[in-house]
Amino acid sequence: MGKQPVRMKAVVYALSPFQQKVMPGLWKDLPTKIHHKISENWHSAIFLLGPVIGTYAYVQNYKEKEKLEHRF
């Protein structure tokens, strides 16, 4: 008359340590993928790396000037 509990079977997913082809598409044609990413997004890389490299060069120059200023 009342509700009876129903047993549910659980599904467990696992990868075998002996299975070699887990992600075969990741390494397939890797140099072409990297070239494609760089050639399509070169302007984004310039806008990202430009200020970072510029700031690093400025700091290095400033530190060098400061070292030479205290030399005498």
C-alpha positions in Angstrom: 0.0 0.0 0.0 2.8 2.4 0.7 5.8 3.2 -1.4 8.5 0.6 -1.5 12.2 1.6 -2.0 13.6 0.7 -5.4 17.3 -0.2 -5.7 19.1 1.8 -8.3 22.3 0.5 -10.0 25.1 3.0 -10.0 27.3 3.4 -13.1 31.0 3.8 -12.4 33.2 5.2 -15.1 37.0 4.5 -14.9 39.9 4.6 -17.3 42.2 1.6 -17.4 45.8 2.3 -16.7 46.7 0.0 -19.6 44.5 1.8 -22.1 46.8 3.9 -24.4 44.2 5.7 -26.5 42.6 8.0 -24.0 42.8 11.2 -25.9 44.2 10.4 -29.4 42.9 13.6 -31.0 44.9 15.8 -28.6 48.3 14.9 -30.0 47.2 14.3 -33.6 48.6 17.0 -36.0 49.9 19.1 -33.1 52.3 21.4 -35.0 49.6 22.3 -37.5 47.2 23.1 -34.6 49.9 25.3 -32.9 50.7 27.1 -36.1 47.0 27.7 -36.7 46.4 29.1 -33.2 49.4 31.5 -33.5 48.6 32.7 -37.1 45.0 33.4 -36.2 45.7 35.1 -32.8 49.0 36.9 -33.4 47.5 40.4 -32.7 46.1 39.2 -29.3 49.6 37.8 -28.4 51.2 41.2 -29.3 48.7 43.1 -27.2 49.3 40.7 -24.3 53.1 40.4 -24.5 53.9 43.9 -25.6 53.0 45.6 -22.2 54.5 42.7 -20.2 57.9 42.8 -22.1 57.9 46.7 -22.0 57.2 46.8 -18.2 60.0 44.2 -17.6 62.5 46.1 -19.8 61.6 49.4 -18.0 62.1 47.8 -14.5 65.4 46.3 -15.5 66.6 49.6 -16.9 65.4 51.5 -13.7 67.2 49.0 -11.4 70.4 49.3 -13.4 70.3 53.1 -13.3 69.6 53.0 -9.6 72.7 50.7 -9.1 74.9 53.0 -11.1 73.6 56.1 -9.3 74.7 54.8 -5.9 78.1 53.7 -7.2 79.8 57.1 -6.7 
